[in-house]
Amino acid sequence: MVSIFEKLKRFIQRVFKTSVEIFLEALKLSPNAQGYVLGSITELLLKKKLEEYGFELKRIKEKWEGRKHPNHHGDFYFRKPGSSNWFVLESKGVKSNSEKWHKLYNRAKLVKFLIAHADKIHWVRREEDIEPQVTAWINANLPRFQDQYASNLYEYEEVQEYLRNRPKRETPKSTAVAALQGLAREQISGMIDERLAYVMSKVKVLETHFVSGTSEVSERTQATPRKDEFSIVAIDIVLRYPEHKFLLANPKQLESSGDDPNHLQQNYIMGFVFSNEQGSPVLSITEEWYEDLMEAYETLNSEDSIREEDTQVDNRYMIAGDLDE
């Protein structure tokens, strides 16, 4: 029997015309290539998950013949065996830089963020004042914010801009910026990354990133998907979880964009992944998101199914030769 490594070696030689060593080095040097591979793995695992539940599914064509149907912007068509109702499934990942984007490497920002999203935190007692609970959690789980990480950090560009318009009076920000003055971009970036790693050792943010183009064909009024483009969205949270895990939602149950009620928002805070005392992940999400595929499926309305005659199925696949020879 041919080993998995031998199959991989033959595949790389036939498709990429190179060795496993060169292939691996090239993959390491290309974050974009890693992203494509990760996306393909996500789609494959999602496909297997649907098949485990007994669903029939077909891949949706990326390049349609003619005008693409406005309600078929997803990865798969799927239906229950024996049912005539086909639905569209879209797969996405979580935002990769959420903690940095929200500046959770600064204590005040972290406190404010956790308070703002307390409805998504399993250990918050809603009937009590929330801020003391958040503060107590940070003090217990992230104690460096009381001393070593007490002062705020600012990105290199913000430091330079502030120094060009330095205030006459001393403020907490001027003191914090003065401590960063003279440091190179790489040094400040390293300090921020160190704090982010510390924060994410105890809490990680699960945030969507729904960005889509606008065009007459897509019938979008803004750069996010419409709520009727797909029936279920499956978010792979592997970037914030030890394994590939899908959280699913019916887009019609998600809060609409403020600019157009027919559109989704670009970002939803789905919840958090906390680390318990044993270092194991604890998922804390809102009720709109489901861990169980069947629970998400039960939210679908047959009136929102698509007509089979409107589908365009992608039957293409790459043949790299018989790898078992």
ZADREN-819326 format. One record per residue: residue number from 1; chain; y, z, x of N, C-alpha, C in turn. Coordinates in steps of 0.02 Angstrom, whole numbers, plus 32768, in hexadecimal, padded with zeros to 4 digits. Each point is the difference from the previous one (the first is absolute). Layout:
N
> nr/kette/n_v/n_w/n_u/ca_v/ca_w/ca_u/c_v/c_w/c_u
> NUM/A/Y/Z/X/Y/Z/X/Y/Z/X
...
//
This chain:
325
> nr/kette/n_v/n_w/n_u/ca_v/ca_w/ca_u/c_v/c_w/c_u
> 1/A/7FC4/8000/802B/803C/8000/7FD5/803F/8000/802C
> 2/A/8030/7FD6/7FEF/803E/7FFC/8026/802C/803C/7FF0
> 3/A/801A/8021/8033/8029/803B/7FF7/8045/7FED/7FE5
> 4/A/8023/8031/7FE4/8043/7FF5/7FE6/802E/7FE9/8037
> 5/A/7FFA/801F/803B/802B/7FEC/8038/7FF4/7FB8/8013
> 6/A/7FC1/7FEB/8000/7FF1/7FBB/8012/801C/7FD0/7FCD
> 7/A/7FFC/8012/7FC0/801E/7FD7/7FCB/804B/7FF9/800B
> 8/A/8020/8039/8010/8048/8000/800C/8011/7FD4/803C
> 9/A/7FD9/8007/8034/800B/7FD9/803D/7FFB/7FB5/7FF1
> 10/A/7FCD/7FEC/7FDB/7FF7/7FB9/7FF0/8038/7FE7/7FD2
> 11/A/8015/802A/7FD1/8036/7FED/7FD4/8040/7FF3/8028
> 12/A/8011/802D/802D/803C/7FFA/8029/7FFD/7FC2/802C
> 13/A/7FC6/7FF4/801C/7FF9/7FC5/802C/8008/7FBF/7FD9
> 14/A/7FE4/7FFE/7FC3/8002/7FC2/7FDA/8044/7FF4/7FDF
> 15/A/801E/8035/7FE6/803F/7FF9/7FDB/803C/8000/802E
> 16/A/8001/802E/8032/803A/8009/802B/7FF7/7FE4/8046
> 17/A/7FC3/7FE9/8010/7FF1/7FE2/8041/8012/802D/803A
> 18/A/7FEF/803F/7FFA/8010/8030/8036/7FCD/8038/7FFF
> 19/A/8009/8030/802D/7FD3/8039/8007/8015/8039/7FD3
> 20/A/7FD3/8030/7FF6/8010/803C/7FD8/8038/8026/8021
> 21/A/8000/8004/8043/8033/8025/8025/8046/7FE3/7FF4
> 22/A/8006/7FBE/8005/8041/7FDF/7FF6/8015/8007/7FB7
> 23/A/7FD0/7FF8/7FD2/800F/8008/7FB9/801C/8045/7FF1
> 24/A/7FE0/8034/801C/8015/8044/7FF4/8046/800D/801D
> 25/A/800B/7FE7/803C/8041/8009/8020/8037/7FDE/7FD8
> 26/A/7FF2/7FC4/7FE9/8032/7FDB/7FD7/800E/8025/7FBF
> 27/A/7FCC/801B/7FE2/8009/8025/7FC1/802A/803F/800A
> 28/A/7FF5/8022/8038/8027/803C/800F/8049/7FF0/800B
> 29/A/800E/7FC5/801C/8044/7FED/8010/8026/7FE2/7FC5
> 30/A/7FDE/7FF7/7FC8/8021/7FE0/7FC7/7FFB/802B/7FC1
> 31/A/8034/8028/7FF2/8001/8027/7FC2/7FFB/7FD4/7FC2
> 32/A/801C/7FC4/8003/7FFC/7FD3/7FC6/7FB8/7FEC/7FF2
> 33/A/7FDB/7FF0/8036/7FBA/7FED/7FF8/7FD8/803B/7FE5
> 34/A/800E/803C/8018/7FDE/803C/7FE7/800E/8009/7FB6
> 35/A/803F/7FF1/7FEC/8012/8007/7FBA/7FDA/7FCF/7FD4
> 36/A/7FF8/7FC2/8018/7FD9/7FCE/7FD9/7FB7/8015/7FF9
> 37/A/7FE3/8019/8038/7FBA/8015/7FFE/7FF8/803B/7FD1
> 38/A/802F/8030/8004/7FFD/803A/7FD4/8005/7FEB/7FB7
> 39/A/802C/7FD0/7FF2/8006/7FE8/7FBC/7FC1/7FDF/7FE7
> 40/A/7FDF/7FDA/802C/7FC0/7FE0/7FEE/7FCA/8034/7FF3
> 41/A/7FFF/8034/8029/7FCF/8036/7FF6/800D/8023/7FBD
> 42/A/803F/800C/7FF0/8011/801F/7FC1/7FE7/7FD7/7FC5
> 43/A/800D/7FBE/8002/7FE9/7FD5/7FCA/7FB4/7FFF/7FF9
> 44/A/7FDE/7FFE/803A/7FB7/7FFF/7FFE/7FE4/8040/7FE3
> 45/A/801B/8039/8015/7FE8/8040/7FE7/8010/8008/7FB5
> 46/A/8039/7FE6/7FEC/8012/8002/7FB9/7FCF/7FD6/7FD7
> 47/A/7FEF/7FC6/801B/7FD0/7FD4/7FDF/7FBC/8024/7FF7
> 48/A/7FEA/8020/8036/7FC0/8024/7FFD/8004/803A/7FCE
> 49/A/803A/8020/7FFC/8007/8038/7FD1/7FFA/7FE8/7FB8
> 50/A/801F/7FC7/7FF0/7FFA/7FE5/7FBD/7FB8/7FEC/7FF0
> 51/A/7FDF/7FE3/8031/7FBB/7FEB/7FF6/7FD2/803D/7FF6
> 52/A/800F/8037/8022/7FD9/803E/7FF6/8006/8019/7FB9
> 53/A/803B/7FF5/7FE1/800A/8015/7FBB/7FE4/7FCD/7FCE
> 54/A/7FE4/7FC9/801A/7FE1/7FCF/7FD5/802F/7FCB/7FE6
> 55/A/803D/7FFC/801A/802F/7FCD/7FE9/7FEF/7FBB/801C
> 56/A/800E/7FCE/7FD9/7FFD/7FBB/8018/8045/7FEF/801A
> 57/A/8004/7FE0/803A/8042/7FF1/801A/8001/7FBE/8025
> 58/A/803C/7FE3/8003/800C/7FC1/8022/8043/8005/8026
> 59/A/8002/7FE1/803B/803E/8002/8027/8032/7FCE/7FE3
> 60/A/803F/8014/7FFD/8035/7FD4/7FE7/801A/7FD4/8038
> 61/A/800A/7FC2/7FF2/801B/7FD1/8031/8045/8016/8017
> 62/A/800C/7FFC/8042/8042/800E/8019/802E/7FC4/7FF6
> 63/A/7FE5/7FC4/800C/8027/7FC3/7FF7/7FE5/7FDB/7FC2
> 64/A/8027/8003/7FCC/7FEB/7FE3/7FC0/800D/7FB5/7FFF
> 65/A/7FDB/7FE0/7FD5/800D/7FBA/7FF0/8032/7FFF/7FC7
> 66/A/803D/7FEA/8010/8034/8001/7FCD/8024/8043/7FFF
> 67/A/8020/800E/7FCA/8029/803D/7FF8/7FD3/803D/7FF7
> 68/A/800B/8033/8028/7FD6/803C/7FFB/800F/8026/7FC0
> 69/A/7FCB/8018/7FE0/8008/8026/7FC2/8024/8041/800F
> 70/A/8034/8011/7FD9/8028/803C/800F/7FDA/8042/7FF9
> 71/A/7FC7/8000/7FDF/7FDB/803F/7FF6/7FC2/8004/802D
> 72/A/7FFD/7FD6/8033/7FC5/7FFE/802C/8012/8010/8048
> 73/A/8031/802B/800B/8015/8012/8044/7FD6/803C/8018
> 74/A/7FC3/7FF2/8014/7FD4/8035/8018/7FCB/7FE4/802E
> 75/A/7FD0/8029/8012/7FCB/7FEB/802E/7FC0/7FEB/7FDC
> 76/A/7FF1/8023/7FC8/7FC1/7FF3/7FDE/8009/7FFD/7FB4
> 77/A/7FD6/7FD5/7FE0/7FF4/8005/7FB9/7FC3/802E/7FF8
> 78/A/7FFF/802B/7FCE/7FC5/802A/7FF6/7FF6/800D/7FB6
> 79/A/7FC1/800B/7FED/7FF0/8011/7FBB/7FBE/8026/7FFE
> 80/A/7FF7/8025/7FCB/7FC1/8022/7FF5/7FCB/7FCD/7FEC
> 81/A/7FC2/8009/8016/7FC9/7FD3/7FEB/7FFC/7FFE/7FB3
> 82/A/7FFC/7FC4/7FE6/7FFA/7FF8/7FB8/8042/7FFE/7FDB
> 83/A/8036/800E/8024/8043/7FFF/7FE1/8020/7FBB/800B
> 84/A/8029/7FEC/7FD1/8024/7FC0/8008/8046/800C/801D
> 85/A/8011/8040/800C/8044/8011/8017/8003/8002/804D
> 86/A/8025/7FD0/801B/800C/7FFF/8048/8044/8022/800F
> 87/A/8002/8027/8036/803E/8020/8015/800D/7FF0/8049
> 88/A/803C/800F/8017/8015/7FF1/8045/8008/8040/8027
> 89/A/7FE2/8001/803C/8004/803A/802C/8026/7FEE/803F
> 90/A/8032/8028/8011/8027/7FF6/803D/7FF4/803A/8030
> 91/A/7FF9/7FF1/8041/7FF7/8036/8031/803D/8004/802D
> 92/A/8013/803D/8011/8039/800D/802B/7FEF/803A/802E
> 93/A/802B/800B/8031/7FFB/803B/802C/803C/802D/7FF5
> 94/A/8000/8039/8021/8039/802E/7FFA/8035/7FED/8033
> 95/A/803C/8017/7FF5/8037/7FF5/802F/7FF0/8022/8042
> 96/A/8006/7FDB/8036/7FE7/8019/8041/8031/8030/8022
> 97/A/803F/8000/7FED/8031/802A/8024/8026/802F/7FD1
> 98/A/7FDF/8015/7FCB/8021/8027/7FCC/8020/8040/801A
> 99/A/7FDB/8026/8028/801A/8040/8019/803E/7FF6/802C
> 100/A/7FFE/7FCB/8028/803A/7FF1/802B/803B/7FE7/7FD6
> 101/A/7FF2/7FD6/7FCF/8034/7FE4/7FD5/8026/8038/7FDC
> 102/A/7FDC/8033/7FEA/801F/8037/7FDC/8018/8038/802F
> 103/A/7FFA/7FF5/8041/8017/802F/8034/7FE2/8045/7FF7
> 104/A/7FBF/8002/7FF3/7FDF/8041/7FF5/7FF5/8025/8042
> 105/A/8017/7FE5/8037/7FFD/8023/8040/8037/8034/8007
> 106/A/802E/8002/7FCE/8033/8034/7FFD/7FF0/8030/7FC7
> 107/A/8004/8040/800D/7FEA/8032/7FD0/8024/7FFA/7FBC
> 108/A/8042/7FF7/8001/8026/7FFD/7FC1/7FE8/7FC5/7FD6
> 109/A/7FF4/7FC7/8020/7FE8/7FC5/7FDC/7FBA/800C/7FE3
> 110/A/7FD6/8022/8026/7FBC/800E/7FEA/8001/802E/7FC3
> 111/A/8029/8034/8004/8006/802F/7FC8/8018/7FDC/7FC1
> 112/A/8034/7FD8/8007/801D/7FDC/7FC8/7FCE/7FD0/7FE2
> 113/A/7FDA/7FDD/802B/7FD0/7FCE/7FE8/7FC7/8022/7FDA
> 114/A/7FE5/8036/801A/7FC9/8022/7FDE/8017/801E/7FBD
> 115/A/803D/8018/7FFE/801B/801B/7FC1/8007/7FC7/7FCD
> 116/A/801B/7FC7/8017/800B/7FC7/7FD3/7FBE/7FE6/7FE2
> 117/A/7FC9/8009/8025/7FBF/7FE6/7FEA/7FCE/8039/7FF4
> 118/A/801B/8038/7FEB/7FD5/803A/7FF4/7FCD/7FF4/7FC8
> 119/A/800F/7FD1/7FD3/7FD2/7FF1/7FC9/7FC0/7FDF/8019
> 120/A/8000/7FEC/8040/7FC6/7FDF/801D/7FD9/802E/8030
> 121/A/8015/803F/8004/7FE3/802E/8031/7FD4/8034/7FDC
> 122/A/7FC1/8002/8013/7FD0/802A/7FDD/800C/804A/8008
> 123/A/801F/8016/8038/8008/8048/800B/8041/801C/7FE4
> 124/A/802A/7FD6/7FE4/803F/8018/7FE2/7FF3/801C/7FBB
> 125/A/8018/803C/7FF3/7FFC/801F/7FBE/8040/7FEE/7FDA
> 126/A/7FF9/7FD4/7FCF/803A/7FE3/7FDE/802A/8034/7FDA
> 127/A/7FE0/8036/7FEB/8025/8032/7FD9/802C/802D/802A
> 128/A/7FFB/7FF9/8043/8028/8029/802E/8032/7FD5/8025
> 129/A/8030/8021/8020/8032/7FDC/8027/7FDD/7FD9/8038
> 130/A/8010/7FC0/8006/7FDB/7FD5/802E/8015/8007/8048
> 131/A/8041/8006/800D/8017/8001/8046/7FE1/8037/802B
> 132/A/7FFB/803E/7FE7/7FDF/8033/802A/7FB8/7FF0/8010
> 133/A/7FDD/7FDF/7FD1/7FBA/7FED/800D/7FFC/7FCB/8037
> 134/A/802C/7FCF/7FFD/8001/7FCC/8033/8012/801D/8044
> 135/A/8033/802B/8002/8015/8020/803E/7FC8/802A/801E
> 136/A/7FDE/8025/7FD6/7FC9/802A/8017/7FC7/7FD5/801C
> 137/A/7FF3/7FC8/7FDF/7FCA/7FD4/8018/8011/7FE3/8044
> 138/A/803E/7FEA/8009/8015/7FE4/8040/7FFE/8035/8037
> 139/A/8017/803C/7FF1/7FFF/8036/8032/7FB9/8011/8015
> 140/A/7FD2/7FFD/7FD1/7FBA/8012/8010/7FDB/7FC7/8022
> 141/A/800E/7FC2/7FEC/7FD9/7FC8/8019/8022/7FD8/8037
> 142/A/8042/8004/8003/8026/7FDB/8033/8032/802F/8020
> 143/A/7FE8/8035/8021/802D/8034/801A/8031/7FE9/8036
> 144/A/7FF3/7FC9/8021/802E/7FE9/8035/8045/7FEF/7FE4
> 145/A/8005/7FF4/7FBF/8041/7FF1/7FE2/802E/803E/7FFE
> 146/A/7FE5/803A/800F/8028/803C/8002/8020/800B/8045
> 147/A/7FE7/7FDF/8033/801C/8009/8044/8003/7FBE/8026
> 148/A/7FC7/7FE9/801A/7FFE/7FC5/802B/801D/7FC2/7FDF
> 149/A/7FF4/7FF7/7FBF/8018/7FC5/7FDD/8037/8012/7FCE
> 150/A/8024/8035/800C/8033/8017/7FD0/803B/7FD0/7FFB
> 151/A/8015/7FE1/8037/803A/7FD4/7FFF/7FEB/7FBA/7FE8
> 152/A/802F/7FDE/7FE1/7FF2/7FBD/7FE6/7FFC/7FCC/8039
> 153/A/7FD7/7FCD/7FF4/7FFE/7FC6/802C/8021/7FC5/7FDD
> 154/A/801E/7FD4/8027/801F/7FC4/7FE5/7FEA/7FC4/802A
> 155/A/7FF7/7FC7/7FE0/7FEB/7FC5/8025/8037/7FE9/802F
> 156/A/7FEB/7FDB/8032/802D/7FEC/8037/8040/7FDF/7FE6
> 157/A/7FFA/7FD1/7FD1/803A/7FDD/7FE6/8030/802F/7FDD
> 158/A/7FE5/8030/7FDB/802B/8030/7FDD/8024/802D/8031
> 159/A/7FDE/8013/8036/8021/8029/8034/803A/7FDB/801F
> 160/A/7FF6/7FC0/8012/8035/7FD9/8020/803A/7FF6/7FD1
> 161/A/7FF2/7FF2/7FC0/8035/7FF7/7FCF/8028/8040/7FF7
> 162/A/7FDD/8038/7FFD/8022/8040/7FF7/802D/8011/803C
> 163/A/7FE8/7FF2/803C/8026/800E/803C/803F/7FD6/8004
> 164/A/7FFE/7FC4/7FE3/803C/7FD6/8000/8035/8019/7FCF
> 165/A/7FEB/802A/7FD1/802E/801C/7FCE/7FF7/804C/7FFD
> 166/A/7FFF/801E/803B/7FF2/8048/8005/8037/8029/7FDC
> 167/A/7FED/8030/7FD5/8032/802A/7FDF/8020/8032/8030
> 168/A/803B/8017/7FEF/8023/8030/802A/7FE0/8045/7FFD
> 169/A/7FEB/8013/7FC2/7FE4/8042/7FF8/7FB4/7FFE/800C
> 170/A/7FE6/803A/8013/7FB8/8004/800D/7FDB/800C/7FBF
> 171/A/7FCA/7FDB/7FF7/7FD6/8006/7FC4/7FB7/8003/8016
> 172/A/7FD3/8014/7FD2/7FB9/8000/8012/7FE9/7FBB/8018
> 173/A/801A/7FCB/7FE1/7FEB/7FBD/8015/801C/7FEF/8045
> 174/A/803E/8013/800E/801D/7FF0/8042/7FDA/8025/8037
> 175/A/7FE9/803C/7FF1/7FD8/8026/8031/7FBD/7FDE/800C
> 176/A/7FE0/7FEA/7FCA/7FBF/7FDF/8006/8007/7FBD/8025
> 177/A/8035/7FDB/7FF1/800B/7FBF/8021/800F/800B/804A
> 178/A/8027/8034/8010/8011/800E/8045/7FC2/800B/802A
> 179/A/7FCD/801F/7FE2/7FC1/800D/8023/7FDA/7FBF/800E
> 180/A/800F/7FCC/7FD9/7FDE/7FBF/8009/8029/7FD0/802A
> 181/A/803F/8012/800D/802C/7FD4/8026/7FE3/7FF3/8046
> 182/A/8001/7FC3/8015/7FE7/7FEF/8042/7FB6/7FEF/8003
> 183/A/7FDC/800D/7FC9/7FB9/7FEF/7FFE/7FF7/7FB6/7FF0
> 184/A/7FCE/7FE1/801F/7FF1/7FBA/7FF3/7FDF/7FF8/7FBC
> 185/A/8002/7FC3/7FE8/7FE1/7FF0/7FBF/7FB7/8016/7FFF
> 186/A/7FDB/7FF2/8036/7FB9/8010/8003/7FF5/804C/7FFE
> 187/A/802D/8026/801E/7FF9/8049/8000/8009/801C/7FBA
> 188/A/8034/7FEA/7FDE/800D/8018/7FBC/7FC7/7FEA/7FD1
> 189/A/7FEA/7FC2/8008/7FC8/7FE7/7FD7/7FC2/802A/800C
> 190/A/7FF4/8013/803E/7FC6/8029/8010/8004/8045/7FE0
> 191/A/803C/801D/7FFE/800A/8042/7FE1/7FF4/7FFC/7FB5
> 192/A/8017/7FCA/7FE1/7FF5/7FF7/7FB8/7FB6/7FF6/7FF2
> 193/A/7FDF/7FD7/8028/7FB8/7FF4/7FF7/7FD8/8041/8008
> 194/A/8014/802A/802E/7FDE/8041/800A/8005/802B/7FC2
> 195/A/803C/8003/7FE3/8008/8028/7FC4/7FDB/7FE2/7FC5
> 196/A/8001/7FBE/7FFA/7FDC/7FDF/7FC9/7FB6/8010/8003
> 197/A/7FE4/7FFE/803C/7FB9/8010/8009/7FF2/8048/7FEB
> 198/A/802F/802C/800F/7FF9/8047/7FEE/8001/8008/7FB4
> 199/A/8031/7FE1/7FDF/8006/8003/7FB7/7FC1/7FE3/7FDF
> 200/A/7FEB/7FC5/8019/7FC8/7FDD/7FE1/7FBD/8021/800F
> 201/A/7FFF/8031/802C/7FC3/8026/800A/7FF2/802E/7FC4
> 202/A/8034/800A/7FD7/7FF9/802C/7FC6/800E/7FDE/7FBD
> 203/A/802B/7FCD/8001/800F/7FDD/7FC2/8012/7FB8/800F
> 204/A/7FE3/7FD2/7FD8/800F/7FB8/8006/8015/7FE7/7FBC
> 205/A/802F/7FD1/8000/801B/7FE5/7FC2/7FDB/7FC1/7FEB
> 206/A/7FEE/7FFD/7FC1/7FE1/7FC4/7FE4/8036/7FDB/7FD8
> 207/A/8017/7FC8/801B/8036/7FDB/7FE1/7FEE/7FB5/7FFD
> 208/A/800C/7FE2/7FC7/7FF3/7FB9/7FF8/8038/7FD7/8021
> 209/A/7FF1/7FC0/8008/8033/7FD2/801B/7FF7/7FBD/7FDD
> 210/A/801A/7FFB/7FC3/7FF9/7FC4/7FD8/803B/7FD1/800F
> 211/A/7FF6/7FD2/802D/8034/7FCF/8010/7FE4/7FBB/7FF3
> 212/A/8023/7FD8/7FD9/7FEB/7FBC/7FF0/803C/7FD2/8003
> 213/A/7FF4/7FC1/800A/8036/7FCF/8001/8017/7FF0/7FBA
> 214/A/803B/7FE3/7FFB/801A/7FEA/7FBF/8004/7FB4/8000
> 215/A/7FEB/7FE3/7FCA/8004/7FB7/7FF8/7FFA/7FF0/7FB7
> 216/A/8011/7FC2/7FEF/7FF9/7FEA/7FBA/7FB7/8000/7FEB
> 217/A/7FD3/7FEF/8030/7FB9/7FFE/7FF1/7FE5/8046/7FEF
> 218/A/8016/8032/8025/7FE7/8044/7FF6/801C/8021/7FC2
> 219/A/8039/7FE5/7FE7/8022/801B/7FC5/8017/8048/800B
> 220/A/800F/8011/803F/8019/8043/800F/804C/8000/8002
> 221/A/801E/8036/7FEA/8048/8007/8004/8015/802A/803C
> 222/A/7FD0/801E/8022/800D/8028/803B/7FC4/7FFD/802E
> 223/A/8008/801B/803D/7FCC/7FF9/8033/7FC9/8034/7FFB
> 224/A/7FE9/800D/7FC4/7FC5/802A/7FF4/7FD6/7FDE/7FCA
> 225/A/7FC0/8011/7FFC/7FD6/7FE0/7FCD/8015/8012/7FB9
> 226/A/7FF4/7FD2/7FD2/8007/8011/7FB9/7FC4/802A/7FEB
> 227/A/8007/8025/7FCB/7FCB/802E/7FEB/7FC5/7FDC/7FE0
> 228/A/8008/7FBF/7FF1/7FC9/7FDB/7FE1/7FDF/7FCF/8031
> 229/A/800F/8004/8041/7FE3/7FD1/8030/7FB7/8010/8010
> 230/A/7FEE/803F/7FF9/7FBA/8015/800A/7FF1/803A/7FD2
> 231/A/7FC0/800B/7FF5/7FEA/8032/7FCF/7FF7/8045/801F
> 232/A/7FE5/8001/803D/7FF5/803E/8025/8016/7FF5/8048
> 233/A/8021/8031/801D/800F/7FFE/8048/7FD7/8036/8022
> 234/A/7FE0/7FED/8037/7FD8/802F/8027/8021/800B/8044
> 235/A/8014/803C/800E/8022/8011/803F/7FCE/8020/802F
> 236/A/7FF6/7FDF/8039/7FD4/801C/8034/802B/8031/802A
> 237/A/7FEE/8040/8001/8028/8032/8022/7FE6/8010/8046
> 238/A/7FDB/7FD1/801E/7FE0/800D/8040/8032/8012/8037
> 239/A/803F/7FE8/7FFB/8031/8011/8033/8015/8049/7FFD
> 240/A/7FED/8022/7FCB/8011/8047/7FF9/7FC3/802B/7FEF
> 241/A/7FC5/7FE3/8008/7FC2/8022/7FEC/7FCA/7FEF/8033
> 242/A/7FCE/802C/800B/7FCE/7FF4/8034/7FD2/7FC4/7FF3
> 243/A/8001/7FE5/7FC3/7FD4/7FC8/7FF0/8023/7FD4/7FCD
> 244/A/7FE2/7FC5/7FF3/801B/7FD4/7FCC/7FF4/8020/7FBC
> 245/A/8036/800C/7FDC/7FFB/801F/7FBE/8034/7FDE/7FD3
> 246/A/7FEB/7FEF/7FC3/802C/7FDC/7FD3/801B/802D/7FC9
> 247/A/8041/7FFA/7FF5/8020/801F/7FC6/8017/7FC7/7FD3
> 248/A/7FF0/8005/7FC1/800A/7FC7/7FD2/8031/8013/7FC8
> 249/A/8024/7FCE/7FE9/802F/800B/7FC9/8008/7FC1/7FD6
> 250/A/800D/800B/7FC1/8014/7FCA/7FD3/804C/7FFA/8008
> 251/A/801A/7FC6/8016/8048/7FFA/800C/802B/8010/7FC2
> 252/A/7FE4/7FF7/7FC6/8026/800F/7FC3/8009/804B/7FF5
> 253/A/7FDA/8029/8026/8008/8048/7FFC/8030/801B/8035
> 254/A/8016/7FD4/802D/802F/8014/8034/8047/7FF8/7FE8
> 255/A/802D/802A/801A/8046/7FFD/7FEC/801E/7FBD/8013
> 256/A/8027/7FE4/7FD3/801E/7FBE/800B/803B/8003/8030
> 257/A/8011/7FC7/801B/803B/7FF9/8029/803E/800E/7FD6
> 258/A/8032/801E/801F/803E/800E/7FDC/8028/7FC1/7FF2
> 259/A/7FF3/7FCB/8026/8026/7FC2/7FF7/7FE1/7FD1/7FCC
> 260/A/7FBE/8006/7FF7/7FDD/7FD5/7FD1/7FC2/8025/7FE7
> 261/A/7FFC/8011/7FC0/7FC7/8027/7FE6/7FBE/7FDB/8004
> 262/A/8002/7FBE/800D/7FC3/7FD9/8005/7FE4/8000/8047
> 263/A/8023/801F/802E/7FEC/8000/8047/7FEB/8046/8017
> 264/A/7FD6/8000/8033/7FEF/803E/8022/8037/8013/8031
> 265/A/8001/803F/8012/802C/8016/8036/7FE1/7FEB/8043
> 266/A/8029/7FFF/8034/7FE5/7FEF/8042/7FD5/8038/801B
> 267/A/8015/803E/7FF7/7FDD/8039/801C/7FF2/8036/7FCC
> 268/A/7FC3/8018/7FFF/7FEC/8039/7FD7/7FE2/8034/802F
> 269/A/8016/803E/7FFA/7FDF/8036/8024/7FC4/8013/7FD6
> 270/A/7FC5/7FEC/8016/7FC3/800D/7FDA/7FEA/8048/8006
> 271/A/8010/8020/8038/7FEB/8044/800D/7FFD/800D/804B
> 272/A/7FD4/802E/8013/7FFB/8015/8045/7FB7/800A/8014
> 273/A/7FF5/7FFF/8042/7FC1/8017/801C/8010/803D/802B
> 274/A/7FEB/803A/7FE9/800A/803E/8026/7FC1/800F/8029
> 275/A/8009/8026/8035/7FC7/8017/8028/7FF6/804A/7FF3
> 276/A/7FC3/8014/7FEE/7FF3/8046/7FF3/7FF3/8026/8041
> 277/A/7FED/803E/7FFB/7FF7/802A/803C/7FC8/7FE6/802C
> 278/A/7FD0/7FDD/7FE3/7FC9/7FE4/8027/8010/7FBB/801C
> 279/A/803D/7FE7/7FF0/8014/7FBE/8018/7FE7/7FC7/7FD5
> 280/A/7FE3/8010/7FC6/7FE7/7FCC/7FD3/8038/7FE7/7FD3
> 281/A/7FFF/7FBF/7FED/8035/7FE5/7FD6/7FFA/8018/7FB8
> 282/A/8039/800F/7FE1/8003/8014/7FBA/8030/7FD0/7FDD
> 283/A/7FE6/7FD9/7FD2/8027/7FCE/7FDD/8026/8021/7FC6
> 284/A/8041/7FEF/7FFB/802A/801D/7FCC/802A/7FC7/7FE2
> 285/A/7FEB/7FE6/7FC5/8020/7FC5/7FE4/8014/800B/7FB7
> 286/A/802A/7FD2/7FE6/8016/8006/7FBB/7FCD/7FE1/7FD1
> 287/A/800A/800D/7FC0/7FCE/7FEC/7FCD/7FFD/7FB4/7FF5
> 288/A/8033/7FDB/8017/7FFF/7FB7/7FF7/7FCC/7FDE/802D
> 289/A/7FEA/8024/8034/7FD3/7FE3/8031/7FBA/801D/7FF7
> 290/A/7FCE/7FD4/8003/7FBB/8014/7FF4/7FD6/7FF6/803F
> 291/A/7FD4/802F/800C/7FCF/7FF8/8036/7FC2/7FDB/7FE6
> 292/A/7FF3/8005/7FBF/7FC6/7FE1/7FE2/8012/7FBD/7FE1
> 293/A/7FDD/7FCC/8014/800E/7FBC/7FE8/7FF9/7FFB/7FB5
> 294/A/7FCD/801F/7FE4/7FF5/7FFB/7FB8/8038/8020/7FD8
> 295/A/801C/8036/801A/8039/8020/7FDD/803B/7FD1/7FFE
> 296/A/800C/7FDD/8037/8037/7FCF/8000/7FF0/7FC6/7FD1
> 297/A/7FC2/7FEA/7FFF/7FEC/7FC8/7FD5/800A/8012/7FB6
> 298/A/7FF3/803E/7FEE/8006/8014/7FBA/8048/7FFD/7FE7
> 299/A/8031/7FFA/802D/8046/7FFB/7FEA/8012/7FB9/7FEB
> 300/A/7FD4/7FD0/800E/8010/7FBA/7FF2/7FF8/7FEF/7FB6
> 301/A/802B/7FD3/7FEB/7FFF/7FE9/7FBA/7FE6/7FB8/8000
> 302/A/7FD0/7FF2/7FD4/7FE3/7FBD/7FFD/8034/7FCB/7FF2
> 303/A/8037/8012/7FE0/8036/7FD1/7FF2/8022/7FE8/8040
> 304/A/7FF8/8027/8036/801F/7FEE/8040/7FD0/7FDA/802E
> 305/A/7FC4/7FF0/7FE8/7FD1/7FDA/8029/8018/7FB8/8006
> 306/A/7FE2/7FDC/8030/8015/7FBC/800C/7FCB/7FD0/7FE7
> 307/A/8014/7FC3/7FF3/7FD1/7FCE/7FE7/7FD9/7FE3/803B
> 308/A/7FBE/7FFB/7FF8/7FD6/7FE7/8036/8012/7FB8/8013
> 309/A/8017/7FD9/7FD0/8012/7FBB/800E/803F/7FFA/802B
> 310/A/8026/8038/8006/803C/7FFF/8029/7FF2/8013/8049
> 311/A/7FC4/8018/800E/7FF2/801A/8043/7FF8/7FC7/8033
> 312/A/8011/8010/803D/7FF2/7FD4/8039/7FDD/802B/8035
> 313/A/7FC0/7FF1/800A/7FD6/8029/802B/7FFB/7FE2/8046
> 314/A/8004/802B/8032/7FFB/7FEB/8046/7FB7/8007/8016
> 315/A/7FDF/7FC8/800B/7FBB/8000/8015/7FF7/7FF0/804A
> 316/A/8038/7FFE/8024/7FFC/7FEE/8047/7FE4/803A/8029
> 317/A/7FE0/7FEF/8037/7FE9/8033/8030/7FF6/7FDD/8042
> 318/A/8006/8027/8036/7FF8/7FE4/8043/7FB6/8003/8014
> 319/A/7FE8/7FC8/801A/7FBC/7FFE/801A/8004/7FFF/804C
> 320/A/7FEB/8035/8020/8004/8005/8048/7FBD/7FF3/8020
> 321/A/7FD2/7FE3/7FDB/7FBD/7FF5/801A/7FD2/8038/7FED
> 322/A/7FC2/7FF7/8008/7FCE/8033/7FF1/7FFE/8032/8039
> 323/A/801E/803C/7FF3/8007/8031/8035/7FBF/8023/800F
> 324/A/7FCD/7FF5/7FD9/7FC0/8021/800C/7FD0/7FD6/802B
> 325/A/8017/7FC4/8010/7FD4/7FD4/8028/7FF7/801A/8047
//
